[in-house]
Amino acid sequence: MRRRKAGPEASSGLRDAFVRFRHTVAAVEEAKEALAAAAPGGRSSGAPLAEALAAFDECLGEARGSMPSWRRPGLDEVWGACRRGLEEAMRRAERFRLGDTPEGYEQLYGELADLMEPLDAFAVALDRFHELGL
C-alpha cells in the first residue's frame, strides 16, 4: 500500500485513523499470505492446510481487535463493510475447516480465493481514505 501525502483537508484525527487502518490492513495482508502459502506452487506442495488456516484465523483475529481504533465519523460505511468482511472471512474459514477437503489444485485455489474474497472491503476503504485526502 502506497501512502500519499495528506492533503490540507485531512484532519489530524483522520490521519491518525489512517495510520491505525494501515495496522489493520497489515494484519489482513498477513492473513492472506498465510492462507496463500497452502497453495502448491512449482516444486513445493505448499504449507499444511491446517496450519495455514490457523494462521489465517489468528491474523484476522488481530485485525478484528484493531478495528475500533480507526472508526471515525465519515468512515462508518467502509468501516462497517470491513468489519462484515472480516466476520464473513472468519465464518467461511470455519465452514471450510469443517467441510470436505478440496480435491486437486484447482479446487483448492478456488476455495482459498473464496475465503479471501470478503477482505476486498479493505481496498474500498483505502479508496475512501484517498478520497478524503490521504
C-alpha positions in Angstrom: 0.0 0.0 0.0 1.5 3.3 -1.0 1.0 6.3 1.3 0.0 9.6 -0.2 0.9 12.8 1.4 -2.1 14.0 3.4 -3.9 16.9 1.8 -4.7 20.1 3.7 -8.3 19.0 4.2 -7.3 15.8 6.2 -7.7 16.4 9.9 -5.2 15.0 12.4 -8.0 12.6 13.6 -8.4 11.3 10.1 -4.6 10.9 9.6 -4.5 9.0 12.9 -7.3 6.8 11.7 -5.4 6.1 8.5 -2.3 5.1 10.5 -4.4 2.7 12.5 -6.2 1.4 9.4 -2.9 0.6 7.9 -2.1 -1.5 11.0 -5.4 -3.4 10.5 -4.6 -3.9 6.8 -1.2 -5.3 7.6 -2.8 -8.0 9.7 -5.3 -8.7 6.9 -2.4 -9.0 4.4 -0.5 -11.3 6.7 -3.6 -13.5 7.0 -3.9 -13.6 3.2 -0.3 -14.5 2.8 -0.5 -17.3 5.4 -3.5 -18.8 3.6 -1.9 -18.5 0.2 1.1 -20.4 1.5 -1.1 -23.5 1.5 -1.4 -23.4 -2.3 1.1 -25.7 -4.1 3.5 -24.0 -6.4 6.4 -25.1 -8.5 8.1 -28.0 -6.7 6.6 -27.0 -3.3 3.5 -28.8 -2.1 2.5 -25.7 0.0 2.2 -25.3 3.7 -0.1 -27.7 5.6 -3.7 -26.5 5.1 -4.5 -26.8 8.9 -1.5 -24.6 9.7 -2.4 -22.0 7.1 -6.0 -21.8 8.3 -4.8 -21.4 11.9 -2.5 -18.6 10.9 -5.3 -17.0 8.8 -7.6 -17.1 11.8 -5.0 -15.7 14.1 -4.2 -12.8 11.9 -7.8 -12.0 11.2 -8.4 -12.0 15.0 -5.6 -9.4 15.3 -7.2 -7.3 12.5 -10.6 -7.6 14.2 -9.1 -6.5 17.5 -7.7 -3.4 15.9 -10.8 -2.3 14.1 -12.2 0.0 16.8 -9.0 2.1 16.7 -9.8 3.6 13.3 -13.5 4.0 13.5 -14.4 7.7 12.9 -17.4 9.7 11.6 -17.3 9.8 7.9 -15.8 6.3 7.7 -18.8 4.4 9.1 -19.8 2.8 5.8 -16.4 1.5 4.9 -15.6 0.6 8.5 -18.8 -1.5 8.7 -18.0 -3.2 5.4 -14.6 -4.1 6.6 -15.9 -5.4 9.9 -18.5 -7.5 8.0 -15.8 -8.7 5.6 -13.6 -9.9 8.5 -16.5 -11.7 10.1 -17.5 -13.3 6.8 -14.0 -14.5 6.0 -13.7 -16.0 9.5 -17.1 -17.7 9.1 -16.1 -19.1 5.7 -12.8 -20.4 7.2 -14.7 -22.2 9.9 -17.1 -23.7 7.4 -14.2 -24.7 5.2 -12.4 -26.3 8.2 -15.4 -28.4 9.0 -16.2 -29.4 5.4 -14.6 -31.8 2.9 -11.0 -31.3 1.9 -10.7 -29.9 -1.6 -9.7 -32.4 -4.2 -7.0 -31.2 -6.5 -5.1 -28.0 -7.0 -7.9 -26.2 -8.9 -10.5 -26.8 -6.3 -8.1 -25.7 -3.5 -7.2 -22.5 -5.4 -10.9 -21.7 -5.8 -11.6 -22.4 -2.1 -8.7 -20.2 -1.0 -9.8 -17.3 -3.2 -13.3 -17.7 -1.8 -12.0 -17.4 1.8 -10.2 -14.2 1.0 -12.9 -12.5 -1.2 -14.7 -10.7 1.7 -11.5 -9.0 2.6 -11.7 -6.9 -0.6 -13.7 -4.4 1.5 -10.3 -3.1 2.7 -9.4 -2.0 -0.8 -12.7 0.0 -0.9 -11.8 1.5 2.5 -8.4 2.5 1.2 -10.1 4.3 -1.7 -12.3 6.2 0.8 -9.2 7.4 2.7 -7.7 8.6 -0.6 -11.0 10.4 -1.4 -10.6 12.1 2.0 -7.1 13.4 1.1 -4.9 10.7 2.5 
